[in-house]
Amino acid sequence: MTGAEALIRPPPARRFVGVGLATTAGIAVAGQSRINGELGVRLADGVAAAVVSFGLGLLVLLVLVPVTPGGRRGLAALRAALMAGTLRPWQCLGGLCGAFLVTTQGLTVGVLGVAVFTVAVVAGQSASSLLVDRAGIGPSGRQPVTVRRLFGAGLTVLAVGLAVGDRLGDPAALTLAVLPLLAGFAVAWQQAVNGLVARAAGNALTATLVNFTVGTLALLAVFAVDVAIRGLPTGAPPAEPWLYLGGPIGIVFIAIAAATVEFTGVLLLGLATIAGQVIGAVLLDVTLPTAASRPDATTLLGATLALVAVLVAARR
């Protein structure tokens, strides 16, 4: 380590606080899955629940970003980057993946439970990150696919098999488990392109606004088709305020990540948030079970193995 590197190395106490905040944010994301899943059940329409979640998050950002100096500078920098061609329009489409993830929450959590949903997402995300890193899509450029990371991705597949092993006789549940798995694959690409947008804008909230705008527009288009085919949602809007917190939780998650990454580094931040998601999912299914939540020894083992797989895959 050079003298300059030693000077910029963050104190261990700050790293510890950063990891704690990132893990807490991951637990909050698991709560978001439960919220959007319950909202989808109440509205009897997972797409409608996704529109509500993304739409409310977008409304918050439309107020927050323009009133902050950093947000206004970010919007100007983003426009300049698009006009100059240093940022491509397709790189602003990460919100499509976020919209897909939130839709799968509304469609599947009520059937699968939060633990199985989260393990499937983590599995897809871990495997997809290998391809995204190899292609060099994100701001960190190309990264090699190592044997250790391939082994970690294989462990995630085994983790999903253990988590849903008690439902092998239920083809409907297995089919639904594929949706969060695919959503996890999409998340890695979303994180990569959102990182490019944040770098071009110089502001994480601006990148978040782009993400929510694209996702909301996509969800509105899907919802219009859904209404044309099936009609309006049959469920009544729930009266409980907490069922409308899915979108704001997503904003808080990104804000915590932006605030702590300088202390933790990207790798440690990712591990902490994923660990928080898996831990939060299992805790929710154990302490606040739903009719679909059936956490047992294999579910807990699958969640634990997912954490081990992430550690193995991410280790240098």
C-alpha positions in Angstrom: 0.0 0.0 0.0 1.3 3.4 -0.9 1.3 6.4 1.4 -1.5 8.0 -0.5 -3.6 4.9 -0.3 -3.1 4.8 3.4 -4.2 8.3 3.8 -7.5 7.8 1.9 -8.3 4.5 3.6 -11.5 5.1 5.7 -11.3 4.5 9.4 -12.6 1.0 10.5 -15.3 2.7 12.6 -16.8 4.3 9.5 -16.6 1.1 7.6 -18.4 -0.7 10.4 -21.2 2.0 10.4 -21.4 1.8 6.7 -21.8 -2.0 6.7 -24.5 -1.7 9.4 -26.4 0.9 7.4 -26.1 -1.1 4.2 -27.3 -4.3 6.0 -30.3 -2.3 7.4 -31.1 -1.1 4.0 -31.1 -4.6 2.7 -33.5 -5.6 5.4 -35.7 -2.7 4.4 -35.8 -4.1 0.8 -37.0 -7.4 2.1 -39.8 -5.4 3.8 -40.5 -3.7 0.5 -41.1 -7.2 -1.0 -43.6 -8.0 1.7 -45.4 -4.6 1.2 -45.7 -4.9 -2.5 -46.7 -8.5 -2.3 -49.4 -7.7 0.2 -50.5 -4.7 -1.9 -50.8 -7.0 -4.9 -53.0 -9.4 -3.0 -55.2 -6.6 -1.7 -55.6 -5.1 -5.2 -55.9 -8.5 -6.8 -53.5 -7.2 -9.4 -49.7 -7.4 -9.1 -49.2 -5.0 -12.0 -51.4 -2.4 -10.3 -49.4 -2.8 -7.1 -46.2 -2.2 -9.0 -47.6 1.0 -10.6 -48.6 2.3 -7.2 -45.1 1.5 -5.7 -43.1 3.0 -8.6 -45.5 5.9 -9.1 -45.3 7.1 -5.5 -41.6 6.8 -5.5 -41.5 8.9 -8.7 -43.7 11.6 -7.2 -41.3 11.9 -4.2 -38.3 12.2 -6.5 -40.1 14.8 -8.8 -40.4 17.0 -5.7 -37.0 16.2 -4.1 -34.6 16.3 -7.1 -35.5 19.8 -8.5 -35.3 21.5 -5.0 -31.8 20.2 -4.2 -28.8 22.0 -5.7 -27.1 18.6 -6.4 -30.3 17.4 -8.1 -30.5 20.4 -10.4 -26.8 20.1 -11.3 -27.3 16.4 -12.0 -30.2 17.1 -14.4 -28.1 19.6 -16.3 -25.1 17.2 -16.4 -27.3 14.4 -17.6 -28.7 16.4 -20.4 -25.2 17.5 -21.5 -24.0 13.9 -21.4 -26.8 12.7 -23.6 -26.3 15.5 -26.1 -22.6 14.9 -26.2 -23.1 11.1 -26.7 -21.0 10.2 -23.7 -24.1 8.6 -22.2 -26.3 6.5 -24.6 -30.1 6.5 -24.3 -30.2 2.8 -23.8 -28.0 3.2 -20.8 -30.9 5.1 -19.2 -33.3 2.1 -19.3 -32.4 0.5 -16.0 -35.8 1.3 -14.7 -37.3 -1.3 -17.0 -35.5 -4.0 -14.8 -36.7 -2.3 -11.6 -40.2 -2.3 -12.9 -40.0 -6.0 -13.6 -38.6 -6.7 -10.2 -41.4 -4.7 -8.4 -44.0 -6.4 -10.6 -42.7 -9.9 -9.6 -43.0 -8.8 -6.0 -46.7 -8.1 -6.4 -47.3 -11.2 -8.4 -45.3 -13.9 -6.5 -44.6 -12.9 -2.9 -48.1 -13.7 -1.8 -47.6 -17.3 -3.1 -43.9 -17.9 -2.5 -43.3 -15.9 0.7 -40.5 -13.4 1.1 -37.7 -15.8 1.9 -38.1 -17.9 -1.3 -38.6 -14.8 -3.3 -35.4 -13.2 -2.0 -33.2 -16.3 -2.4 -34.4 -16.6 -6.0 -33.5 -12.9 -6.7 -30.1 -13.2 -5.0 -29.4 -16.3 -7.1 -30.3 -14.6 -10.4 -28.3 -11.5 -9.4 -25.2 -13.4 -8.5 -25.2 -15.4 -11.7 -26.0 -12.4 -13.9 -23.2 -10.3 -12.4 -20.7 -12.7 -13.9 -22.0 -11.9 -17.4 -22.3 -8.1 -16.7 -18.8 -7.9 -15.3 -17.4 -9.9 -18.2 -19.1 -7.7 -20.8 -17.9 -4.5 -19.0 -21.3 -2.9 -19.0 -20.9 -1.1 -15.7 -18.7 1.9 -14.8 -15.9 -0.4 -13.4 -15.3 -1.9 -16.9 -14.5 -5.5 -17.8 -13.7 -7.9 -15.0 -12.6 -11.5 -15.5 -14.8 -14.5 -14.7 -12.9 -16.6 -12.2 -13.3 -20.1 -11.1 -14.2 -18.9 -7.6 -17.0 -16.7 -8.9 -18.4 -19.4 -11.1 -18.4 -21.7 -8.1 -20.3 -19.1 -6.2 -22.9 -18.8 -9.0 -23.4 -22.6 -8.9 -24.0 -22.5 -5.2 -26.7 -19.9 -5.7 -28.5 -22.4 -8.0 -28.3 -25.0 -5.3 -29.6 -22.5 -2.8 -32.7 -21.9 -4.9 -33.2 -25.7 -5.2 -33.1 -26.1 -1.4 -35.4 -23.1 -0.8 -38.1 -24.3 -3.1 -37.5 -28.0 -2.6 -40.6 -28.5 -0.5 -42.7 -27.2 -3.5 -41.4 -29.5 -6.2 -44.9 -31.1 -6.3 -46.5 -27.7 -7.0 -45.8 -26.7 -10.6 -47.5 -23.4 -10.2 -45.2 -22.3 -7.3 -42.1 -23.5 -9.3 -43.2 -21.5 -12.3 -43.6 -18.4 -10.1 -40.1 -18.9 -8.6 -38.7 -18.4 -12.1 -40.0 -14.9 -12.2 -37.9 -13.5 -9.3 -35.0 -15.5 -10.6 -35.2 -13.7 -13.9 -35.8 -10.4 -12.0 -32.5 -11.0 -10.2 -30.7 -11.5 -13.6 -32.1 -8.1 -14.6 -31.0 -6.4 -11.4 -27.3 -6.8 -12.2 -27.8 -5.0 -15.6 -29.9 -2.4 -13.9 -27.2 -1.6 -11.3 -24.6 -1.4 -14.0 -26.4 1.1 -16.3 -27.7 3.1 -13.3 -24.1 3.4 -12.2 -23.3 4.9 -15.6 -26.1 7.4 -15.3 -25.0 8.3 -11.8 -21.4 8.9 -13.0 -22.6 11.0 -15.9 -24.9 13.1 -13.7 -22.6 13.3 -10.7 -25.7 12.7 -8.5 -27.3 9.5 -7.3 -30.7 11.0 -6.8 -30.7 12.1 -10.5 -30.0 8.6 -11.6 -32.7 7.3 -9.3 -35.2 9.8 -10.9 -34.3 8.5 -14.3 -34.8 4.9 -13.1 -38.2 5.6 -11.6 -39.4 7.6 -14.6 -38.5 4.9 -17.1 -40.0 2.2 -14.8 -43.2 4.0 -14.2 -43.8 4.7 -17.9 -43.2 1.1 -18.7 -45.5 -0.1 -15.9 -48.3 2.3 -17.0 -48.1 0.8 -20.5 -48.3 -2.7 -19.2 -51.1 -1.7 -16.9 -53.1 -0.2 -19.8 -52.8 -3.5 -21.7 -53.8 -5.4 -18.5 -56.9 -3.3 -18.0 -57.9 -3.7 -21.6 -57.7 -7.5 -21.3 -58.9 -8.1 -17.8 -60.5 -4.9 -16.7 -59.7 -2.8 -13.7 -58.4 -4.4 -10.5 -61.2 -6.0 -8.4 -59.6 -5.3 -5.1 -60.3 -2.1 -3.2 -57.3 0.2 -2.3 -56.2 -0.7 1.2 -56.6 1.9 4.0 -53.3 1.0 5.8 -50.7 3.7 5.0 -47.8 1.2 5.3 -48.9 -0.6 2.2 -47.9 2.5 0.2 -44.3 2.7 1.4 -42.7 0.4 -1.2 -41.6 3.2 -3.5 -40.2 5.5 -0.8 -38.3 2.5 0.7 -36.6 2.1 -2.7 -35.5 5.7 -2.6 -34.1 5.3 0.9 -32.2 2.2 -0.1 -30.4 4.1 -2.9 -29.7 7.1 -0.7 -28.0 4.9 2.0 -26.0 3.2 -0.7 -24.8 6.5 -2.1 -23.9 7.8 1.4 -22.0 4.7 2.5 -20.2 3.4 -0.5 -17.2 5.7 0.1 -16.6 4.1 3.4 -17.4 0.5 2.5 -16.4 0.2 -1.2 -18.8 -1.3 -3.8 -18.0 -4.9 -3.0 -18.6 -4.7 0.7 -21.7 -2.6 0.2 -23.2 -5.2 -2.2 -22.4 -8.1 0.2 -24.0 -6.2 3.1 -27.2 -5.3 1.3 -27.7 -8.8 0.0 -27.0 -10.2 3.4 -29.6 -7.8 4.8 -32.2 -8.9 2.2 -31.8 -12.6 2.9 -31.8 -12.0 6.7 -34.8 -9.7 6.5 -36.7 -12.1 4.3 -36.3 -15.0 6.7 -37.1 -12.9 9.7 -40.3 -11.7 8.1 -41.4 -15.1 7.2 -40.6 -16.4 10.7 -42.0 -13.5 12.8 -44.8 -12.3 10.6 -45.8 -15.3 8.5 -48.5 -15.2 5.8 -50.5 -18.0 4.5 -47.9 -18.5 1.8 -44.9 -18.3 4.2 -43.8 -21.7 5.2 -40.2 -21.3 6.3 -38.6 -24.6 7.3 -35.2 -26.1 7.7 -34.6 -26.2 3.9 -35.6 -22.6 3.4 -33.2 -21.5 6.2 -30.5 -23.7 4.7 -31.1 -22.2 1.2 -30.9 -18.7 2.6 -27.7 -19.4 4.4 -26.2 -21.1 1.3 -27.2 -18.0 -0.7 -25.1 -15.8 1.6 -22.2 -18.2 1.5 -22.4 -18.2 -2.3 -22.3 -14.4 -2.5 -19.3 -14.3 -0.3 -17.5 -17.0 -2.4 -18.4 -15.3 -5.7 -17.4 -11.8 -4.6 -14.1 -12.7 -2.8 -11.1 -11.5 -4.7 
